[in-house]
Amino acid sequence: MKFNQTKLAVKKIKENKRKLLGAYVIGVILFCFSCKELKANNEIGLASAKELDTFNLESLIADCETQLEISVPKLTDLSKHPRLIETGKKEWKEVPNNRLVWTSGFYPGVLWYMYDISQNEKWKLEAIKRTEVFDSFKTITEHHDIGFMMFPAFGKGYELGGKKEYKDILLTSAGSLASRFNPQVGTIRSWSNKMHPRWKQHITIIDNMLNLELLFWAAKHGGDTKFYDIAVKHAETTMKNHFREDYTSWHVLEYDSITGAVLNRHTKQGYADNSRWSRGQAWGVYGYTMVYKETRDKKFLEFAQKITDKYLSLLPDDYVPCWDFDVANNPKEEKDASAAAVVASALLDLSEFVDNKKDQERYYDAALKMLESLGSDKYSGVGKTDSFLLHSTGAKSLGHEINVALIYADYYYIEALDRLKKIREKGKL
């Protein structure tokens, strides 16, 4: 009897061992499956995080400061400003700060943004020095680019550098720009017919949208209220006439100066009159995002989203467009990093303006993808040239500034980094 009890006990122990072993095996399987699932979930999470923020913002900012440490000591002639770096060259080609050169404000603007980011006084001192050499440009009425020239320099000096004494210069500049407004047409006249004899009457280019920022600023800081009205009217007229049904932009419109009728839709810097010049679309994205920022009129936000979504739909995998979307299928055609920089900066603002969370994340994500590409070895000038960025195309159709570094590409790039830094500091997205 005792033997049988012992036998039963041994049998029970064996059964318990089998059960324990089975439970252990099942546990291991479940654990492995859970680990695999957790790993998969983590990979999804990491992919999302990587997709949203794969690069180190502080590193990109440090790269910009390193580039300025190299270039600024070389740029000592205050009568000139850096415009481009030719393919194969390392140092900036400087051009005179004269009344007809639209890019003179971007270099001081770069310095103002570096000061804002770093709070290093040496960049402020350098920015002041580079800004104040062309205060006489406030009376320019020969063309529309006074906004491009004065606001990145004096406007950012006022906003970022606390230079309140720049106010009168900016107000005078706004008056000069407003003098080119034609109420019969409803836009500010771009260029001059003497400079561009192809067109005989009132010319307006899509680029002109960015000059409106000067007018909005002036209206808010003691200037004539008509500045605001002119800027809004220009934006409305351009929205009506300058875009195709698919929300892509023409570059140049010629209006009848008396009736305001559209006479021609052409290009100056795009591939063809009917092609989709990528930086032209970029100016539109930035311009209408800025107009909404200043007016809070939903029609401008809705339009900004439509033209932005169209722009994004045309991009290649690296989010840096070809210089014209209609030649993008040819791998020999050059890129335009300046367009990517302009849109990246605009998208960071747009991501904060839209109400829909999905759109917020979509625009923010797209901006980061653009900045990731621009900061990568493919597009970065670090270790190669004195610029932040490479591979911009200013005017291939005119035969110049092809696959080069451009000062305005660097300006909008550092503006985007500054905007991203501030978004992070606010804890958004």
PADRENFI-279521 format. One record per residue (C-alpha): residue in one letter; x, y, z. Coordinates in nm, 4 decimals. Layout:
// PADRENFI-279521
(rec A (X Y Z))
...
// end
This chain:
// PADRENFI-279521
(rec M (0.0000 0.0000 0.0000))
(rec K (0.2826 0.2284 0.0895))
(rec F (0.4536 0.1372 -0.2393))
(rec N (0.1395 0.2251 -0.4339))
(rec Q (0.1095 0.5581 -0.2541))
(rec T (0.4720 0.6335 -0.3342))
(rec K (0.4137 0.5394 -0.6984))
(rec L (0.1101 0.7665 -0.7159))
(rec A (0.3055 1.0500 -0.5566))
(rec V (0.5876 1.0114 -0.8110))
(rec K (0.3333 1.0034 -1.0912))
(rec K (0.1701 1.3195 -0.9569))
(rec I (0.5076 1.4928 -0.9323))
(rec K (0.5821 1.4007 -1.2938))
(rec E (0.2426 1.5309 -1.4048))
(rec N (0.3012 1.8536 -1.2148))
(rec K (0.6430 1.8866 -1.3783))
(rec R (0.4849 1.8360 -1.7188))
(rec K (0.2256 2.0993 -1.6374))
(rec L (0.4910 2.3362 -1.5111))
(rec L (0.7051 2.2688 -1.8168))
(rec G (0.4053 2.3255 -2.0411))
(rec A (0.3205 2.6448 -1.8610))
(rec Y (0.6841 2.7502 -1.8843))
(rec V (0.6949 2.6792 -2.2586))
(rec I (0.3680 2.8644 -2.3133))
(rec G (0.5011 3.1468 -2.0978))
(rec V (0.8210 3.1636 -2.2997))
(rec I (0.6236 3.1633 -2.6244))
(rec L (0.3916 3.4336 -2.4968))
(rec F (0.6873 3.6310 -2.3644))
(rec C (0.8686 3.6043 -2.6968))
(rec F (0.5562 3.7008 -2.8827))
(rec S (0.5039 3.9919 -2.6460))
(rec C (0.8635 4.0991 -2.6910))
(rec K (0.8285 4.0708 -3.0652))
(rec E (0.5054 4.2685 -3.0546))
(rec L (0.6614 4.5218 -2.8190))
(rec K (0.9631 4.5490 -3.0482))
(rec A (0.7319 4.5960 -3.3445))
(rec N (0.5348 4.8571 -3.1591))
(rec N (0.8557 5.0269 -3.0528))
(rec E (0.9794 5.0187 -3.4083))
(rec I (0.6565 5.1804 -3.5192))
(rec G (0.6950 5.4380 -3.2456))
(rec L (1.0586 5.4945 -3.3332))
(rec A (0.9698 5.5200 -3.6986))
(rec S (0.7136 5.7839 -3.6182))
(rec A (0.9566 5.9684 -3.3971))
(rec K (1.2258 5.9322 -3.6581))
(rec E (0.9904 6.0496 -3.9273))
(rec L (0.9049 6.3541 -3.7214))
(rec D (1.2463 6.4350 -3.5840))
(rec T (1.5440 6.2344 -3.7045))
(rec F (1.7945 6.5123 -3.6911))
(rec N (1.9566 6.7020 -3.4115))
(rec L (1.8382 7.0632 -3.4225))
(rec E (2.1218 7.1806 -3.1986))
(rec S (2.3715 7.0212 -3.4365))
(rec L (2.2211 7.1975 -3.7389))
(rec I (2.2292 7.5294 -3.5560))
(rec A (2.5898 7.4659 -3.4527))
(rec D (2.6743 7.3946 -3.8179))
(rec C (2.5328 7.7324 -3.9162))
(rec E (2.7317 7.9102 -3.6492))
(rec T (3.0474 7.7285 -3.7576))
(rec Q (2.9901 7.8417 -4.1157))
(rec L (2.9488 8.2028 -4.0024))
(rec E (3.2654 8.1792 -3.7934))
(rec I (3.4450 8.0885 -4.1154))
(rec S (3.2778 8.3312 -4.3552))
(rec V (3.2205 8.6511 -4.1564))
(rec P (3.5910 8.7371 -4.1127))
(rec K (3.6297 8.7182 -4.4904))
(rec L (3.3362 8.9504 -4.5651))
(rec T (3.4861 9.2836 -4.4659))
(rec D (3.3739 9.5124 -4.7499))
(rec L (3.0615 9.6822 -4.6152))
(rec S (2.9725 9.8176 -4.9586))
(rec K (2.8988 9.4625 -5.0753))
(rec H (2.7064 9.1579 -4.9596))
(rec P (2.7436 8.7845 -5.0277))
(rec R (2.5118 8.6697 -5.3061))
(rec L (2.6205 8.3243 -5.4236))
(rec I (2.8945 8.0644 -5.4264))
(rec E (2.9588 7.9278 -5.7713))
(rec T (2.9782 7.5536 -5.8316))
(rec G (3.3229 7.4295 -5.7352))
(rec K (3.4084 7.7433 -5.5361))
(rec K (3.4266 7.7761 -5.1596))
(rec E (3.3862 8.1460 -5.0845))
(rec W (3.0980 8.3862 -5.1328))
(rec K (3.0857 8.6002 -5.4439))
(rec E (2.9985 8.9485 -5.3238))
(rec V (2.7937 9.2037 -5.5157))
(rec P (2.7423 9.5755 -5.4488))
(rec N (2.4755 9.6996 -5.2092))
(rec N (2.3062 9.9101 -5.4734))
(rec R (1.9438 10.0072 -5.5098))
(rec L (1.8723 9.7518 -5.7804))
(rec V (2.0140 9.4408 -5.6095))
(rec W (1.7261 9.2706 -5.4312))
(rec T (1.9354 9.0340 -5.2160))
(rec S (2.1167 9.2874 -4.9972))
(rec G (1.8967 9.2359 -4.6896))
(rec F (1.9400 8.8610 -4.6534))
(rec Y (2.2939 8.8528 -4.5137))
(rec P (2.2174 9.0890 -4.2256))
(rec G (1.8980 8.8885 -4.1758))
(rec V (2.1027 8.5706 -4.1356))
(rec L (2.3103 8.7447 -3.8699))
(rec W (2.0011 8.8683 -3.6850))
(rec Y (1.8634 8.5139 -3.6729))
(rec M (2.1941 8.3751 -3.5486))
(rec Y (2.1899 8.6358 -3.2738))
(rec D (1.8306 8.5424 -3.1849))
(rec I (1.9191 8.1750 -3.1650))
(rec S (2.2492 8.2081 -2.9818))
(rec Q (2.2118 8.5374 -2.7927))
(rec N (2.5793 8.5900 -2.8704))
(rec E (2.6407 8.9656 -2.8800))
(rec K (2.9038 8.9385 -3.1503))
(rec W (2.6395 8.8368 -3.4013))
(rec K (2.4251 9.1325 -3.3014))
(rec L (2.7155 9.3708 -3.3495))
(rec E (2.7920 9.2186 -3.6871))
(rec A (2.4251 9.2365 -3.7864))
(rec I (2.4041 9.6050 -3.6938))
(rec K (2.7144 9.6806 -3.8958))
(rec R (2.5795 9.4994 -4.2010))
(rec T (2.2278 9.6433 -4.1690))
(rec E (2.2961 10.0109 -4.1267))
(rec V (2.5100 10.0519 -4.4382))
(rec F (2.2061 10.0776 -4.6623))
(rec D (1.9498 10.2762 -4.4653))
(rec S (1.9225 10.5140 -4.7649))
(rec F (1.7464 10.2341 -4.9543))
(rec K (1.4277 10.3257 -4.7678))
(rec T (1.3363 10.5597 -5.0547))
(rec I (1.3554 10.2982 -5.3304))
(rec T (1.0573 10.3253 -5.5638))
(rec E (1.2246 10.1852 -5.8756))
(rec H (1.1048 9.8307 -5.8039))
(rec H (0.9052 9.6205 -5.5582))
(rec D (1.1979 9.4438 -5.3914))
(rec I (1.2386 9.7047 -5.1196))
(rec G (1.0483 9.4650 -4.8930))
(rec F (1.3004 9.1870 -4.9521))
(rec M (1.5834 9.4351 -4.9001))
(rec M (1.4664 9.6135 -4.5884))
(rec F (1.2607 9.3702 -4.3799))
(rec P (1.5134 9.0871 -4.3304))
(rec A (1.7654 9.3530 -4.2261))
(rec F (1.5864 9.6384 -4.0487))
(rec G (1.2688 9.4451 -3.9684))
(rec K (1.4527 9.1588 -3.8008))
(rec G (1.6819 9.4100 -3.6322))
(rec Y (1.3733 9.5710 -3.4798))
(rec E (1.2050 9.2417 -3.3864))
(rec L (1.4999 9.0256 -3.2846))
(rec G (1.7629 9.2803 -3.1935))
(rec G (1.5500 9.5347 -3.0121))
(rec K (1.6610 9.8129 -3.2478))
(rec K (1.3557 10.0339 -3.2064))
(rec E (1.5319 10.3180 -3.3859))
(rec Y (1.4778 10.1263 -3.7112))
(rec K (1.1059 10.2011 -3.6950))
(rec D (1.1157 10.5218 -3.9012))
(rec I (1.3320 10.3569 -4.1668))
(rec L (1.0801 10.0743 -4.1977))
(rec L (0.7821 10.3108 -4.2129))
(rec T (0.9482 10.5140 -4.4876))
(rec S (1.0303 10.1905 -4.6727))
(rec A (0.6664 10.0829 -4.6522))
(rec G (0.5574 10.4154 -4.7991))
(rec S (0.7990 10.3673 -5.0862))
(rec L (0.6618 10.0203 -5.1564))
(rec A (0.2994 10.1359 -5.1301))
(rec S (0.3645 10.4044 -5.3921))
(rec R (0.3820 10.1269 -5.6525))
(rec F (0.0253 10.0099 -5.5861))
(rec N (-0.2155 10.0500 -5.8785))
(rec P (-0.5764 10.0601 -5.7517))
(rec Q (-0.7116 9.9937 -6.1027))
(rec V (-0.5248 9.6627 -6.1067))
(rec G (-0.5300 9.5841 -5.7372))
(rec T (-0.1624 9.4912 -5.7052))
(rec I (0.1767 9.6442 -5.6394))
(rec R (0.3727 9.6737 -5.9628))
(rec S (0.6809 9.4535 -5.9808))
(rec W (1.0062 9.5423 -6.1556))
(rec S (0.9993 9.8094 -6.4248))
(rec N (0.9213 9.7888 -6.7946))
(rec K (1.2635 9.9316 -6.8699))
(rec M (1.4260 9.6433 -6.6850))
(rec H (1.1932 9.3913 -6.8486))
(rec P (1.0870 9.5222 -7.1903))
(rec R (0.8989 9.2042 -7.2786))
(rec W (0.6048 9.3461 -7.0842))
(rec K (0.4635 9.6869 -7.1707))
(rec Q (0.2157 9.7486 -6.8904))
(rec H (0.1605 9.6631 -6.5224))
(rec I (0.3683 9.3594 -6.4157))
(rec T (0.3144 9.1556 -6.0988))
(rec I (0.5222 8.8523 -6.0030))
(rec I (0.4397 8.5855 -5.7465))
(rec D (0.7569 8.6769 -5.5521))
(rec N (0.5920 9.0076 -5.4620))
(rec M (0.3752 8.8312 -5.2035))
(rec L (0.6646 8.8331 -4.9576))
(rec N (0.7079 9.2096 -4.9784))
(rec L (0.3649 9.2470 -4.8189))
(rec E (0.5145 9.1643 -4.4806))
(rec L (0.6725 9.5110 -4.4715))
(rec L (0.3317 9.6733 -4.5261))
(rec F (0.1609 9.4665 -4.2583))
(rec W (0.4361 9.5475 -4.0125))
(rec A (0.4169 9.9189 -4.0870))
(rec A (0.0389 9.9257 -4.0427))
(rec K (0.0791 9.7702 -3.6967))
(rec H (0.3550 10.0086 -3.5913))
(rec G (0.2124 10.3501 -3.6508))
(rec G (0.2124 10.3609 -4.0284))
(rec D (-0.0754 10.4584 -4.2548))
(rec T (-0.3680 10.2147 -4.2325))
(rec K (-0.3730 10.2066 -4.6119))
(rec F (-0.0634 9.9865 -4.5937))
(rec Y (-0.2788 9.7058 -4.4538))
(rec D (-0.5505 9.7609 -4.7141))
(rec I (-0.3000 9.7583 -4.9994))
(rec A (-0.1412 9.4354 -4.8756))
(rec V (-0.4802 9.2621 -4.8444))
(rec K (-0.5951 9.3797 -5.1870))
(rec H (-0.2726 9.2648 -5.3483))
(rec A (-0.3127 8.9224 -5.1866))
(rec E (-0.6758 8.8944 -5.2991))
(rec T (-0.5997 8.9953 -5.6587))
(rec T (-0.3033 8.7589 -5.6778))
(rec M (-0.5114 8.4763 -5.5333))
(rec K (-0.7738 8.5365 -5.8018))
(rec N (-0.5463 8.5665 -6.1049))
(rec H (-0.2089 8.4118 -6.0361))
(rec F (-0.3031 8.0470 -5.9826))
(rec R (-0.4268 7.7713 -6.2098))
(rec E (-0.7218 7.5486 -6.1298))
(rec D (-0.4820 7.2916 -5.9846))
(rec Y (-0.3420 7.5572 -5.7456))
(rec T (-0.0036 7.5900 -5.9143))
(rec S (0.1283 7.9366 -5.9814))
(rec W (0.2324 8.1362 -6.2838))
(rec H (0.5378 8.3527 -6.2322))
(rec V (0.4621 8.6796 -6.4162))
(rec L (0.1272 8.8406 -6.4884))
(rec E (0.0910 9.1438 -6.7099))
(rec Y (-0.2179 9.3538 -6.6418))
(rec D (-0.3764 9.6335 -6.8381))
(rec S (-0.2734 9.9371 -6.6337))
(rec I (-0.6106 10.1086 -6.6846))
(rec T (-0.8705 9.8335 -6.6769))
(rec G (-0.6897 9.5796 -6.4612))
(rec A (-0.7585 9.3021 -6.7139))
(rec V (-0.5034 9.0192 -6.7304))
(rec L (-0.3138 9.0500 -7.0597))
(rec N (-0.0539 8.7741 -7.0288))
(rec R (0.0646 8.4974 -6.7992))
(rec H (0.4338 8.4268 -6.8465))
(rec T (0.7538 8.3306 -6.6680))
(rec K (1.0942 8.4845 -6.6183))
(rec Q (1.2749 8.2199 -6.4179))
(rec G (1.0703 7.9072 -6.4860))
(rec Y (1.1212 7.6544 -6.7638))
(rec A (0.8345 7.7827 -6.9774))
(rec D (0.5374 8.0186 -6.9560))
(rec N (0.3047 7.7297 -6.8703))
(rec S (0.5453 7.5398 -6.6460))
(rec R (0.5384 7.5213 -6.2696))
(rec W (0.8440 7.7009 -6.1357))
(rec S (0.9072 7.5475 -5.7943))
(rec R (1.0307 7.8571 -5.6126))
(rec G (0.7356 8.0507 -5.7494))
(rec Q (0.5058 7.8022 -5.5789))
(rec A (0.7230 7.8305 -5.2682))
(rec W (0.6802 8.2099 -5.2633))
(rec G (0.3061 8.1531 -5.2769))
(rec V (0.3100 7.9050 -4.9874))
(rec Y (0.5133 8.1401 -4.7717))
(rec G (0.3246 8.4500 -4.8828))
(rec Y (-0.0271 8.3276 -4.8096))
(rec T (0.0760 8.1695 -4.4806))
(rec M (0.2171 8.5084 -4.3817))
(rec V (-0.0941 8.6933 -4.5006))
(rec Y (-0.3104 8.4709 -4.2821))
(rec K (-0.0719 8.5279 -3.9923))
(rec E (-0.1240 8.9022 -4.0298))
(rec T (-0.4981 8.9113 -4.1077))
(rec R (-0.6434 8.5953 -3.9489))
(rec D (-0.8809 8.5848 -4.2449))
(rec K (-0.9708 8.2176 -4.2970))
(rec K (-0.9891 8.2517 -4.6745))
(rec F (-0.6137 8.3068 -4.6792))
(rec L (-0.5501 8.0084 -4.4519))
(rec E (-0.7643 7.7836 -4.6711))
(rec F (-0.5832 7.9041 -4.9807))
(rec A (-0.2431 7.8613 -4.8174))
(rec Q (-0.3325 7.5002 -4.7428))
(rec K (-0.4486 7.4322 -5.0972))
(rec I (-0.1335 7.5618 -5.2617))
(rec T (0.0816 7.3969 -4.9945))
(rec D (-0.0830 7.0597 -5.0472))
(rec K (-0.0245 7.0937 -5.4202))
(rec Y (0.3410 7.1785 -5.3639))
(rec L (0.3862 6.8784 -5.1334))
(rec S (0.2216 6.6458 -5.3861))
(rec L (0.4866 6.7350 -5.6441))
(rec L (0.7931 6.6709 -5.4284))
(rec P (1.0485 6.3912 -5.4725))
(rec D (1.1432 6.1542 -5.1915))
(rec D (1.4018 6.3901 -5.0432))
(rec Y (1.1538 6.6807 -5.0259))
(rec V (1.3852 6.9139 -5.2197))
(rec P (1.2290 7.0062 -5.5543))
(rec C (1.3792 7.0333 -5.8963))
(rec W (1.4063 7.3984 -6.0033))
(rec D (1.0907 7.3549 -6.2133))
(rec F (0.8369 7.0812 -6.1490))
(rec D (0.7806 7.0271 -6.5209))
(rec V (1.1381 6.9146 -6.5850))
(rec A (1.1699 6.7119 -6.2658))
(rec N (1.1595 6.3771 -6.4471))
(rec N (1.4964 6.4528 -6.6047))
(rec P (1.7668 6.3461 -6.3544))
(rec K (2.0095 6.5917 -6.5135))
(rec E (1.7995 6.8914 -6.4109))
(rec E (1.9195 7.0817 -6.1065))
(rec K (1.7563 7.1020 -5.7655))
(rec D (1.6532 7.4188 -5.5842))
(rec A (1.7333 7.4015 -5.2144))
(rec S (1.6193 7.7625 -5.1757))
(rec A (1.2610 7.6606 -5.2548))
(rec A (1.2786 7.3878 -4.9907))
(rec A (1.4126 7.6333 -4.7319))
(rec V (1.1356 7.8861 -4.8051))
(rec V (0.8626 7.6247 -4.7708))
(rec A (1.0139 7.4590 -4.4628))
(rec S (1.0012 7.7919 -4.2825))
(rec A (0.6451 7.8574 -4.3972))
(rec L (0.5255 7.5105 -4.2962))
(rec L (0.6402 7.5552 -3.9400))
(rec D (0.4179 7.8618 -3.9147))
(rec L (0.1332 7.6883 -4.0983))
(rec S (0.1496 7.3916 -3.8609))
(rec E (0.0665 7.6287 -3.5756))
(rec F (-0.2181 7.8047 -3.7564))
(rec V (-0.4330 7.5112 -3.8677))
(rec D (-0.6911 7.3740 -3.6233))
(rec N (-0.6919 7.0125 -3.7366))
(rec K (-0.4404 6.8043 -3.5393))
(rec K (-0.3739 6.5801 -3.8360))
(rec D (-0.2889 6.8810 -4.0541))
(rec Q (-0.0721 7.0259 -3.7794))
(rec E (0.1344 6.7088 -3.7651))
(rec R (0.1381 6.6683 -4.1435))
(rec Y (0.2816 7.0143 -4.2073))
(rec Y (0.5237 6.9890 -3.9169))
(rec D (0.6407 6.6480 -4.0369))
(rec A (0.6924 6.7777 -4.3907))
(rec A (0.8943 7.0733 -4.2613))
(rec L (1.1200 6.8416 -4.0637))
(rec K (1.1725 6.6183 -4.3651))
(rec M (1.2795 6.9220 -4.5651))
(rec L (1.5166 7.0392 -4.2929))
(rec E (1.6522 6.6878 -4.2523))
(rec S (1.7411 6.6781 -4.6210))
(rec L (1.8818 7.0292 -4.6239))
(rec G (2.0990 6.9526 -4.3210))
(rec S (2.2262 6.6270 -4.4700))
(rec D (2.5614 6.5852 -4.6378))
(rec K (2.3936 6.6028 -4.9782))
(rec Y (2.2778 6.9627 -4.9370))
(rec S (2.4851 7.1016 -4.6499))
(rec G (2.7779 7.3295 -4.7247))
(rec V (2.9629 7.2289 -4.4080))
(rec G (3.3196 7.1288 -4.4919))
(rec K (3.2718 7.2207 -4.8570))
(rec T (3.1862 7.5902 -4.8847))
(rec D (3.1194 7.8909 -4.6613))
(rec S (2.7414 7.8648 -4.7041))
(rec F (2.4828 7.6760 -4.5013))
(rec L (2.3313 7.5111 -4.8100))
(rec L (2.4300 7.3938 -5.1556))
(rec H (2.2350 7.3125 -5.4728))
(rec S (2.0075 7.6105 -5.5241))
(rec T (1.9060 7.7380 -5.8656))
(rec G (1.8281 8.1046 -5.9045))
(rec A (1.7529 8.1528 -6.2725))
(rec K (1.8435 7.8632 -6.4989))
(rec S (1.6221 7.9935 -6.7778))
(rec L (1.8390 8.3075 -6.7794))
(rec G (2.1598 8.1054 -6.7741))
(rec H (2.2935 8.1985 -6.4319))
(rec E (2.2912 8.0928 -6.0648))
(rec I (2.2592 7.7267 -6.1564))
(rec N (2.3372 7.4681 -5.8857))
(rec V (2.4990 7.7200 -5.6518))
(rec A (2.4784 7.8398 -5.2941))
(rec L (2.2428 8.1381 -5.2577))
(rec I (2.2234 8.3816 -4.9693))
(rec Y (1.8441 8.3741 -4.9540))
(rec A (1.8472 7.9947 -4.9262))
(rec D (2.0617 8.0352 -4.6154))
(rec Y (1.8311 8.3078 -4.4824))
(rec Y (1.5109 8.1023 -4.5001))
(rec Y (1.6951 7.7957 -4.3717))
(rec I (1.8139 7.9667 -4.0539))
(rec E (1.4722 8.1284 -4.0149))
(rec A (1.3206 7.7791 -4.0232))
(rec L (1.5663 7.6554 -3.7596))
(rec D (1.4818 7.9545 -3.5413))
(rec R (1.1084 7.8890 -3.5794))
(rec L (1.1537 7.5202 -3.4993))
(rec K (1.3545 7.6045 -3.1878))
(rec K (1.0756 7.8310 -3.0650))
(rec I (0.8082 7.5705 -3.1357))
(rec R (1.0030 7.3194 -2.9277))
(rec E (1.0510 7.5674 -2.6471))
(rec K (0.6747 7.6194 -2.6351))
(rec G (0.6301 7.2445 -2.6101))
(rec K (0.4132 7.2215 -2.9192))
(rec L (0.4008 6.9180 -3.1437))
// end
